[in-house]
Amino acid sequence: MRAVEIAAHGGPEVLRFVERPVPEPKAGEVRIALRAAGMNHLDCWVRRGVEGHRFPLPIVPGCDGAGVVDALGAEATGVAVGDRVAIAPGFSCGHCRHCAAGEQQLCRHYGIFGETCDGTDADFICVPVANLLPMPAGMDFVAAAAAPLVFLTAWHMVVARCGVKAGDDVLVHAAGSGVSMAAIQIARMLGARVITTAGSDDKVARGLELGAEVGINYKTQDFLAEIRGLTGKRGVDVVVDHVGGENIGRSIRALAKGGRVVTCGATAGPELQADLRLIFFKNLAILGSTMGGLGEMHEVWGHVCAGRLKPVVGAVLPLAEVARGHELLENRAVFGKVVLET
Ligand SMILES: [Zn+2]
């Protein structure tokens, strides 16, 4: 089969096409003939490498995928050859206390396809039956492959970590990113007033289309001043941040008393500079979030299947153009998801 492989970290030029044997499903697994692979910023981290972290090279990147079940391993029940499925991107030991509690992302053996083991940028992948997300008849493979990781990430941030409810003011940074596209819709669905930021008027307008009530162009407007104006100096209840860097210190200053900022990434830098006095006087919380539990995955997938939450796809490329996909993501040149067709 064809597969994209990263054998050494570096720029997009390290992405190589290789021939690999078609994988055989183990007990409890199925093999999926992939039709689409959704790209995430995680793909870029895996390609570039992360200081202090060792990835199992060579690796096939790609956390999200959708396709047709092609072969069943022993004990693979409740699924048939020919079923159309998307893939839940996380897996875990299945029997520790965190797994038993449905908090698989806290399992010490938690892993993600395309990061911990081979992923979806290939013709085939084998995954446990527990990772299958059935696709409804009207859903296409590109949309299915665009949804799981970002909607799970955003759901865990907005619902589990921050407990967003009707009437809350929620600031979601960087509307054009996959996680933000999902977070805007989820917070809106829950009845919050969503304020979003983006780096161009065009992206701001797209954020409003997704359900944000107010959009701020952070290149021409000071988001902190805008938030103060919009909330009568009160501040927002929740900030969804995956930008990090200087942005997060300002996000903390945008919070109302009792507010929470939740972070799932640090594309602008990993260091946090914040005034502790603000944090204790205003009873603030800084929350970390990565992925989410399998139950949450099914819950948010149900909303995607019902059309209440919609993956936004900014670019569809053939698998052969994976390097261009990485460039689009790194340059923030698309609004929403980049999906590879396999
Ligand atoms: Zn476990």
Residues whose N, C-alpha, C, O or C-beta is under 5 A from the ligand:
A	BS01	ZN	S92 C93 G94 H95 C96 C99 C107
